[in-house]
Amino acid sequence: MFGRRVPPNVVFLLSLLLAVLSGVAAFRYARAENWLPALLWAAVAVWFLVDAARASGWRKKP
C-alpha cells in the first residue's frame, strides 16, 4: 500500500498468528459440534498457514 512493501517476516508472523487464532476458533466450534462454522474456520486457518509458508519463502536466504 502506498508503494511500500510489508517485510516478509511481518507477513509471516501475522499470518502465523491469524492461523493459530483461526485454528483455535475451529477447534472450539468443533468441540461444540457446530460443524459448518468449524469447517469455515478450519479453511481460514489453512489459508493463513499457506500464506505463512509462502511468506517464509520470500525471506532472503543468507
C-alpha positions in Angstrom: 0.0 0.0 0.0 1.3 3.5 -0.9 4.3 2.0 -2.8 5.8 0.2 0.2 6.1 -3.5 0.8 5.5 -5.1 4.1 8.6 -7.0 5.2 8.2 -10.8 4.8 8.9 -11.5 8.4 6.0 -9.3 9.4 3.7 -11.1 6.9 4.9 -14.5 8.2 4.3 -13.6 11.9 0.9 -12.1 11.3 -0.2 -15.0 9.1 1.0 -17.5 11.7 -0.8 -15.6 14.4 -4.0 -15.5 12.4 -3.7 -19.2 11.5 -3.4 -20.1 15.2 -6.4 -17.9 16.2 -8.5 -19.4 13.4 -7.4 -22.9 14.4 -8.5 -22.2 17.9 -11.9 -20.9 16.8 -12.3 -24.0 14.5 -11.4 -26.3 17.4 -13.9 -24.6 19.8 -16.7 -24.8 17.2 -15.9 -28.5 16.6 -16.0 -29.3 20.3 -19.4 -27.7 20.4 -20.4 -29.8 17.4 -21.2 -26.7 15.2 -19.7 -28.3 12.1 -20.3 -25.6 9.5 -18.5 -22.8 11.4 -15.8 -25.3 12.4 -15.2 -26.1 8.7 -15.2 -22.5 7.7 -12.7 -21.5 10.5 -10.5 -24.5 9.6 -10.4 -23.4 6.0 -9.4 -19.9 7.1 -6.7 -21.4 9.3 -5.3 -23.4 6.4 -5.4 -20.3 4.2 -3.3 -18.4 6.7 -0.9 -21.4 7.1 -0.3 -21.5 3.4 0.2 -17.7 3.4 2.7 -18.0 6.2 4.6 -20.8 4.3 4.7 -18.6 1.2 5.9 -15.6 3.2 8.7 -17.7 4.7 9.8 -18.5 1.1 10.1 -14.7 0.4 12.8 -14.2 3.1 16.2 -13.6 1.7 18.5 -16.6 2.1 22.0 -15.8 3.5 
